[in-house]
Amino acid sequence: MGELLDNAQRTVAGHMEAIVACFKPGVKITVLVRTPSHPDGARDFLMTDDDLGEAVKALEIRRAAGMDRHP
């Protein structure tokens, strides 16, 4: 499983760099891949260049603004 995780990290990191390049300098990015069938988070994947607390805060702000569902 280590090789699969390493590959995922390399792939996601490249995509994160490409996404961040679309925005003004200073943006933060967080990628979370959840496995809802494992609610303990044992199979989740998280990569971020942000403080995790700040990323959670951003999600809470989106939820409070009514943006908790994709259109």
Buried (B, 14 or more C-beta within 10 A) or exposed (E): EEEEEEEBEEEBEEEBEEEBEEEEEEEEBBBEEEEEEEEEEEEEBEBBBBEEEEBEEEEEEEEEEEEEEEE
